[in-house]
Amino acid sequence: MFNVDPNLIVECAASGGCNVIRAVVISLLIFLTLLTGFAYTTLLERRFIAFIQNRIGPNRAGPLGLLFPIADAVKLFFKEDVTPTNADRVIFWMAPVLKVIPSIMVVAVVPLGPPLLIPWFDGLWYRVPLGLTDVNVGVLFLLAWFSLGTYGIVLAGWASNNKYSMLGGLRASAQMVSYELSLGVSMSIPIIITGSMSLQTIIDSQASPSILGWYVFQNPVAAIILLVALLAEVNRAPFDLPEAEQELTAGYHTEYSGMKFALFFMAEYISMISVSIIAVALFFGGYHFILVDQFPILGPIVYAVKVVLFLLGMIWLRATLPRIRYDRLMALGWKVLFPLALVAAGWTALAVLVGDAFGQAAGAVAWISGGVATVIVAAVMLQGRAGEGEAPSRIEQVALERRGFGFQVLSAIGILLMIPVWLFNGTLRQLRNVQRAVRLDDTKSGGD
């Protein structure tokens, strides 16, 4: 964009003072952007659902209802803050914070735009990365913070001394275990393609003159699994079982009020923004789009537009789909998404291996054939789940499960995992036999 003498360009990451200032400024920008985004995502949700349902929506507080988030903040700030008598007070107060912090921290390793050249008063130009940090295990960092986010919900349910809250916390933990497996496998697919866990490397590898370089077009099944798993991870409808008000009166946050409830409310909407940022980075090209390479300043704007589109999709799902029944939620995670994610990961690994060994054309054939096979398998699995009628007896249910594709895939994986154990046990058994034979020979020799 600028014709700058390369001798005048300084890498901000290599300059101590510049790097410290950059980290402080970007941290403040991320924090303020997420807080503002949380506030106005609530307004976006009200407006968009009103549009879908042919209603007017919020229009009283300020022009077009733009002051509604401020009115909600003032209302929650002055509400009475109640703590149950028999609650574990320390954990009860800490749980909302444990839910908010991970939803903010996951953004720390995601670059939100290409590096910008910024002139300074010393006559030099500084190349400033638009991410807080770029760690070489960025995807692992994301999975770690995703796991910690569930502790806030589980501890809130346990510390409230309320059976409905406890049930909501247990639902959240079961949901996290079942869907985080699919999430981890689907997040491994960009790692297999690029050979790196760095979010910067994954985004840069999707740079292309057209959008066909995005990984969603190379493995759309994995992208869909990732989106479903992320939706379940943030407990958004139709996966909002931990706070099902018809069954649990409000779920894990039944006993929370005032600002502590506001923290849970804030964590949910910040998590929506965070998971949208991550989905865009892994499968939808990050900040890459038309003209971004020529005008890097457009990178953050492109990223923001993509995130808003994902937020609209989440809101649309909430306005459209009913809440899933709990047993079907678990069955979808274990019997459909997880086996399908394993198939998609195997397809990706095979296609990359074929491409490296036999060339790009053979790799493209492997991508297409594997994709078609995975889509057929997904259709068969979903058709099988949809074809189930009334709930069968327990014996019939076990028999049906063992005939299912998901059960067969998991059984095959279990056999493969058990092979080293069998080899170890067999070797140990032979060594014991040899030891026993040696002792027997020593005994006979001593007797002679």
ABEGO torsion letter per residue (X at the ends): XBBBBAAABBBAAABAAAAAAAAAAAAAAAAAAAAAAAAAAAAAAAAAAAAAAGBAEBAABEBGGAAAAAAAAAAAAABBBBBBAABBAAAAAAAAAAAAAAAAAAAAABBAEBBBBBBBAAGBBBBBBABABBBAAAAAAAAAAAAAAAAAAAAAAAAAGBAAAAAAAAAAAAAAAAAAAAAAAAAAAAAAAAGBABAAAAAAAABBABAAABAAAABAAAAAAAAAAAAAAAGBOAAAAAABAAAAGGEAAAABBEAAAAAAAAAAAAAAAAAAAAAAAAAAGEABBBGAAABAAAAAAAAAAAAAAAAAAAAAAAAABBBBBAAAAAAAAAAAAAAAAAAAAAAAAAAAAAAAAAEAAAAAAAAAAAAAAAAAAAAAAAAAAAABBBBBBAAAAAAAAAABAAAAAAAAAAAAAAAAAAAAAAAAAAAAAAAAAAAAAAAAAAAX
